[in-house]
Amino acid sequence: MKNSQLAARTFLAGFALLLSLFVVACGNDKGKVEAVNMLYGTDSKVWKTTKETSSAGDKVKQTSEQKQEELRIFANGNYTMTSPTESVSGKYTFDQAGKTITMTPAGATAAGNQFAVETLTEDKLTLVGTSGAKLMLEKQ
């Protein structure tokens, strides 16, 4: 009786360990930066913010207006950021090796805003500003 209970517990413990390893391996895209076409798909892709953190790592509560903001990235190197009250367009450059994206608004005289790209997959994009603040976006 004791051997069968021990075998069952060993099996369940092994199964739980494998399951947790699988979940961790599949669920964590942090640090994964795929090809530039993940930014725009075949022609363009719309990204919406799902979470924002401050430079201290604290979650930033988004207003209802911020929840409606969209970032559309086009295959031709252009982007558009829209909200209910404004729209900004410009050009971007993506450095996959350096894991950075630089976004320069149209008509800007200074260099654009550079962000570290922490994650870039088909469905997720995480941008880190120079202050350390993070913006986590998902494909719409």
MARKOL-710936 format. One record per residue (C-alpha): chain; residue number from 1; residue in one letter; x, y, z. Coordinates in pm, 1 decimal, decimal comma. Layout:
residues N
{'A'; NUM; 'A'; {X; Y; Z}};
...
//
This chain:
residues 140
{'A'; 1; 'M'; {0,0; 0,0; 0,0}};
{'A'; 2; 'K'; {274,3; 241,7; 89,4}};
{'A'; 3; 'N'; {463,0; 173,1; -236,4}};
{'A'; 4; 'S'; {160,5; 252,6; -451,2}};
{'A'; 5; 'Q'; {97,0; 577,9; -259,9}};
{'A'; 6; 'L'; {462,8; 673,3; -294,9}};
{'A'; 7; 'A'; {457,4; 596,7; -666,0}};
{'A'; 8; 'A'; {139,5; 802,9; -711,6}};
{'A'; 9; 'R'; {288,6; 1098,5; -523,1}};
{'A'; 10; 'T'; {611,9; 1074,6; -722,4}};
{'A'; 11; 'F'; {415,3; 1068,1; -1046,6}};
{'A'; 12; 'L'; {201,7; 1368,6; -945,0}};
{'A'; 13; 'A'; {507,0; 1564,6; -830,2}};
{'A'; 14; 'G'; {684,8; 1493,1; -1159,3}};
{'A'; 15; 'F'; {376,6; 1585,3; -1359,2}};
{'A'; 16; 'A'; {334,5; 1912,0; -1165,4}};
{'A'; 17; 'L'; {699,7; 1999,3; -1226,7}};
{'A'; 18; 'L'; {671,2; 1934,7; -1601,4}};
{'A'; 19; 'L'; {348,3; 2132,4; -1622,6}};
{'A'; 20; 'S'; {499,8; 2432,1; -1442,8}};
{'A'; 21; 'L'; {808,4; 2423,9; -1667,1}};
{'A'; 22; 'F'; {585,2; 2416,0; -1974,3}};
{'A'; 23; 'V'; {378,6; 2711,9; -1853,1}};
{'A'; 24; 'V'; {689,5; 2916,8; -1774,0}};
{'A'; 25; 'A'; {853,9; 2833,8; -2107,3}};
{'A'; 26; 'C'; {545,3; 2917,5; -2312,3}};
{'A'; 27; 'G'; {416,9; 3215,4; -2118,4}};
{'A'; 28; 'N'; {723,2; 3434,3; -2081,6}};
{'A'; 29; 'D'; {819,7; 3634,3; -2388,9}};
{'A'; 30; 'K'; {1028,8; 3888,4; -2196,5}};
{'A'; 31; 'G'; {1355,3; 3943,2; -2379,3}};
{'A'; 32; 'K'; {1228,4; 3781,9; -2699,2}};
{'A'; 33; 'V'; {1272,5; 4022,3; -2991,5}};
{'A'; 34; 'E'; {1166,1; 3874,0; -3322,2}};
{'A'; 35; 'A'; {1197,2; 4011,3; -3675,8}};
{'A'; 36; 'V'; {1091,3; 4364,2; -3770,8}};
{'A'; 37; 'N'; {783,4; 4238,4; -3957,0}};
{'A'; 38; 'M'; {633,1; 4148,8; -3617,1}};
{'A'; 39; 'L'; {589,2; 4524,9; -3573,8}};
{'A'; 40; 'Y'; {365,8; 4563,9; -3877,8}};
{'A'; 41; 'G'; {251,9; 4222,2; -4002,0}};
{'A'; 42; 'T'; {195,4; 4219,6; -4378,1}};
{'A'; 43; 'D'; {115,7; 4592,0; -4417,9}};
{'A'; 44; 'S'; {29,8; 4751,6; -4083,0}};
{'A'; 45; 'K'; {-58,6; 4652,8; -3730,6}};
{'A'; 46; 'V'; {-248,2; 4828,8; -3453,4}};
{'A'; 47; 'W'; {-109,3; 4809,6; -3099,2}};
{'A'; 48; 'K'; {-296,6; 4905,3; -2781,5}};
{'A'; 49; 'T'; {-154,0; 4955,4; -2434,3}};
{'A'; 50; 'T'; {-236,7; 4682,6; -2185,1}};
{'A'; 51; 'K'; {-13,4; 4797,9; -1899,9}};
{'A'; 52; 'E'; {223,2; 5079,3; -1814,4}};
{'A'; 53; 'T'; {479,9; 5098,5; -1535,4}};
{'A'; 54; 'S'; {678,4; 5390,6; -1399,9}};
{'A'; 55; 'S'; {1057,1; 5400,7; -1387,1}};
{'A'; 56; 'A'; {1027,4; 5263,4; -1031,8}};
{'A'; 57; 'G'; {830,0; 4964,4; -1165,4}};
{'A'; 58; 'D'; {496,5; 5077,3; -1020,0}};
{'A'; 59; 'K'; {183,9; 5020,0; -1227,0}};
{'A'; 60; 'V'; {49,8; 5341,0; -1382,8}};
{'A'; 61; 'K'; {-329,8; 5366,7; -1384,1}};
{'A'; 62; 'Q'; {-454,9; 5459,1; -1729,6}};
{'A'; 63; 'T'; {-732,5; 5707,1; -1792,1}};
{'A'; 64; 'S'; {-1026,8; 5614,5; -2014,4}};
{'A'; 65; 'E'; {-873,0; 5831,3; -2288,4}};
{'A'; 66; 'Q'; {-538,0; 5649,2; -2263,8}};
{'A'; 67; 'K'; {-718,1; 5316,5; -2296,9}};
{'A'; 68; 'Q'; {-845,5; 5434,9; -2637,4}};
{'A'; 69; 'E'; {-501,0; 5528,0; -2771,5}};
{'A'; 70; 'E'; {-365,5; 5328,8; -3063,8}};
{'A'; 71; 'L'; {-25,2; 5293,8; -3220,7}};
{'A'; 72; 'R'; {-37,5; 5184,2; -3585,7}};
{'A'; 73; 'I'; {294,3; 5076,9; -3733,5}};
{'A'; 74; 'F'; {323,0; 5049,8; -4111,6}};
{'A'; 75; 'A'; {559,0; 4835,3; -4318,7}};
{'A'; 76; 'N'; {687,1; 5146,3; -4503,5}};
{'A'; 77; 'G'; {855,7; 5292,3; -4192,2}};
{'A'; 78; 'N'; {571,8; 5522,7; -4088,2}};
{'A'; 79; 'Y'; {363,4; 5522,4; -3771,8}};
{'A'; 80; 'T'; {52,3; 5696,9; -3641,1}};
{'A'; 81; 'M'; {-45,9; 5741,6; -3278,3}};
{'A'; 82; 'T'; {-408,8; 5833,8; -3223,8}};
{'A'; 83; 'S'; {-622,9; 5918,7; -2923,4}};
{'A'; 84; 'P'; {-971,7; 6066,3; -2895,6}};
{'A'; 85; 'T'; {-819,6; 6416,7; -2888,2}};
{'A'; 86; 'E'; {-511,1; 6407,9; -3113,0}};
{'A'; 87; 'S'; {-309,9; 6225,4; -3375,5}};
{'A'; 88; 'V'; {66,7; 6217,3; -3429,1}};
{'A'; 89; 'S'; {236,8; 6069,9; -3734,2}};
{'A'; 90; 'G'; {599,6; 6016,4; -3814,2}};
{'A'; 91; 'K'; {871,5; 5774,3; -3913,7}};
{'A'; 92; 'Y'; {1037,6; 5496,0; -3719,5}};
{'A'; 93; 'T'; {1355,8; 5294,7; -3750,0}};
{'A'; 94; 'F'; {1400,7; 4956,8; -3587,0}};
{'A'; 95; 'D'; {1741,0; 4817,8; -3492,1}};
{'A'; 96; 'Q'; {1684,9; 4449,0; -3425,2}};
{'A'; 97; 'A'; {2043,8; 4378,5; -3322,4}};
{'A'; 98; 'G'; {2042,2; 4671,3; -3079,3}};
{'A'; 99; 'K'; {1681,1; 4599,8; -2977,4}};
{'A'; 100; 'T'; {1577,9; 4963,3; -3016,6}};
{'A'; 101; 'I'; {1313,5; 5158,6; -3202,5}};
{'A'; 102; 'T'; {1340,9; 5530,7; -3274,8}};
{'A'; 103; 'M'; {1020,5; 5722,2; -3344,4}};
{'A'; 104; 'T'; {1047,1; 6067,5; -3499,3}};
{'A'; 105; 'P'; {727,6; 6275,4; -3531,8}};
{'A'; 106; 'A'; {668,5; 6446,6; -3866,4}};
{'A'; 107; 'G'; {821,0; 6794,2; -3873,0}};
{'A'; 108; 'A'; {1045,5; 6730,7; -3571,6}};
{'A'; 109; 'T'; {1378,2; 6910,7; -3587,7}};
{'A'; 110; 'A'; {1549,2; 6706,2; -3314,9}};
{'A'; 111; 'A'; {1629,4; 6336,1; -3308,8}};
{'A'; 112; 'G'; {1338,0; 6108,3; -3237,4}};
{'A'; 113; 'N'; {1244,8; 5928,6; -2919,3}};
{'A'; 114; 'Q'; {1439,1; 5606,9; -2873,0}};
{'A'; 115; 'F'; {1297,6; 5309,2; -2685,2}};
{'A'; 116; 'A'; {1451,7; 4977,9; -2591,6}};
{'A'; 117; 'V'; {1243,9; 4691,6; -2726,8}};
{'A'; 118; 'E'; {1219,0; 4440,4; -2443,6}};
{'A'; 119; 'T'; {967,9; 4211,7; -2615,8}};
{'A'; 120; 'L'; {852,5; 4184,7; -2976,8}};
{'A'; 121; 'T'; {641,2; 3890,2; -3086,3}};
{'A'; 122; 'E'; {338,7; 3848,2; -3311,2}};
{'A'; 123; 'D'; {106,1; 3964,7; -3031,8}};
{'A'; 124; 'K'; {318,6; 4154,2; -2776,2}};
{'A'; 125; 'L'; {538,5; 4462,5; -2778,5}};
{'A'; 126; 'T'; {710,9; 4607,3; -2472,0}};
{'A'; 127; 'L'; {888,1; 4941,6; -2502,5}};
{'A'; 128; 'V'; {1119,9; 5079,1; -2234,3}};
{'A'; 129; 'G'; {1188,9; 5452,9; -2222,8}};
{'A'; 130; 'T'; {1519,3; 5609,4; -2126,2}};
{'A'; 131; 'S'; {1382,0; 5665,8; -1773,3}};
{'A'; 132; 'G'; {1305,4; 5294,6; -1735,4}};
{'A'; 133; 'A'; {928,7; 5336,6; -1765,7}};
{'A'; 134; 'K'; {765,8; 5052,4; -1961,0}};
{'A'; 135; 'L'; {475,4; 5038,6; -2200,8}};
{'A'; 136; 'M'; {329,8; 4694,9; -2268,4}};
{'A'; 137; 'L'; {118,7; 4672,0; -2584,2}};
{'A'; 138; 'E'; {-82,7; 4397,5; -2749,1}};
{'A'; 139; 'K'; {-186,1; 4350,3; -3109,9}};
{'A'; 140; 'Q'; {-545,7; 4446,4; -3187,2}};
//
